[in-house]
Structure formats: C-alpha cells, structure tokens
C-alpha cells in the first residue's frame, strides 16, 4: 500500500512555485484579479499537483526508482489554503515496473486523477 501524501498549499508556497517556474499569471496570486474573476481564491498551478504526485511515488519507492510516465486530468480547481491529499493504488510489478493510479482530493473535491509508471 502506498501511503497518502497530504499537504496544505499556502499562498506563500504558490508564489515560491511561480518564481521557480516563471509562471506569473495573476490568477495564482493577485487577490484583485481573482475577485474580478469571481473565484474563491488564488488558483494553485496545476503542475503543483503533478509535483506532489511525483513526490508521493518517490517517497514510497525510494531514490533508485524512476518515474517513466505520469499523466493526470484536472477535475476541479485547487485554491490557496486548500489541503490536498494524494491517494494511490499500485498494480503488481511487471518487468521491473509498476503502474500506479492516483487521485488528488482537495478538501471535499476530486481535483485530479491520473496514472504513473515507475521503474523500480
């Protein structure tokens, strides 16, 4: 069983991520822009969810594992201050690889779901 990963994503985290990736779209940090768009808060960059999905897999399988594929679909937005929980179910290893299905829950919403292949 792969342990869940849980993380609260703060606005500070989001600004740090924007700086690291040069994604300065105001939807991720500007309260005025977000209010004008009638959103409940700044929107977490979707790639943050992918990074957390990868973190969960590497934490579980260890430093010798390598993610060869990771694909996911967004289902709902995630906002600054939301706590996300990534749940994962692994298949049986085959040829030194394992396929994993993952779900990202944000508070009570399904935020994303996807699959990964990990070389063990």
C-alpha positions in Angstrom: 0.0 0.0 0.0 1.3 3.5 -0.9 0.8 6.0 2.0 -1.2 9.0 1.2 0.6 12.4 0.9 -1.2 15.3 2.5 -0.2 19.0 2.1 -1.7 22.4 2.7 -0.8 24.7 -0.2 -0.4 28.2 1.1 -0.2 31.4 -1.0 3.5 31.6 0.0 4.0 28.2 -1.5 2.3 29.3 -4.7 4.4 32.5 -5.0 7.6 30.4 -4.5 6.5 28.0 -7.1 5.7 30.8 -9.5 9.2 32.2 -9.0 10.8 28.8 -9.7 8.8 28.2 -12.9 8.4 31.8 -14.1 4.6 31.4 -14.2 3.4 34.8 -13.0 -0.2 34.6 -14.2 -2.1 36.8 -11.7 -4.7 34.0 -11.2 -2.1 32.4 -8.9 -1.5 35.3 -6.5 -3.4 38.5 -7.3 -6.4 39.0 -5.0 -7.9 41.7 -7.2 -7.7 39.6 -10.3 -9.1 36.6 -8.6 -12.1 38.7 -7.2 -12.8 40.1 -10.6 -12.9 36.5 -12.0 -15.3 35.6 -9.2 -13.1 32.9 -7.9 -13.0 32.0 -4.1 -9.2 32.4 -4.0 -5.9 32.3 -5.9 -5.8 29.1 -8.0 -3.0 26.6 -7.4 -0.9 26.0 -10.6 -1.9 22.6 -11.8 1.7 21.4 -12.1 2.0 21.7 -8.4 -0.4 18.7 -8.2 1.8 16.7 -10.6 4.9 17.6 -8.5 3.1 16.3 -5.4 2.0 13.1 -7.2 5.7 12.5 -8.2 6.8 13.2 -4.6 4.5 10.6 -3.2 5.8 8.0 -5.6 9.5 8.7 -5.0 8.9 8.9 -1.2 7.4 5.4 -1.4 9.6 3.7 -3.9 12.9 5.3 -2.9 15.8 7.1 -4.5 16.5 4.3 -7.0 13.0 4.5 -8.5 12.4 6.5 -11.7 9.1 7.8 -12.9 8.9 6.9 -16.6 5.4 8.3 -17.2 3.0 10.5 -15.3 -0.3 11.7 -16.8 -3.2 13.3 -15.0 -6.5 15.1 -15.7 -7.8 18.0 -13.8 -11.3 17.7 -12.3 -11.7 20.7 -10.1 -9.6 23.8 -9.1 -7.5 23.9 -6.0 -7.2 27.2 -4.2 -4.7 28.8 -1.8 -5.1 27.3 1.6 -6.7 24.1 0.5 -5.3 20.9 1.9 -4.7 18.2 -0.7 -4.4 14.5 -0.2 -3.0 12.2 -2.8 -4.2 8.6 -2.7 -2.5 5.9 -4.8 -3.0 2.3 -5.6 -0.2 0.2 -7.2 -0.6 -2.7 -9.5 1.6 -5.7 -9.5 5.2 -5.1 -10.6 5.9 -6.5 -14.0 9.3 -6.4 -15.8 10.8 -4.1 -13.1 8.0 -1.6 -13.5 4.8 -0.8 -11.6 1.7 1.1 -12.7 0.1 3.3 -10.2 -3.3 5.1 -10.2 -3.5 8.3 -8.2 -6.3 10.7 -7.1 -5.8 14.2 -5.7 -8.5 15.3 -3.3 -8.7 19.0 -2.3 -10.9 19.4 0.8 -14.0 17.5 -0.4 -13.4 17.8 -4.1 -11.8 15.4 -6.6 -9.1 17.8 -8.0 -7.2 15.4 -10.4 -6.7 11.8 -11.2 -4.1 10.0 -13.2 -1.7 7.2 -13.7 2.1 6.8 -13.4 4.6 4.1 -14.4 7.6 3.7 -12.1 10.7 1.8 -12.9 11.9 0.0 -9.8 
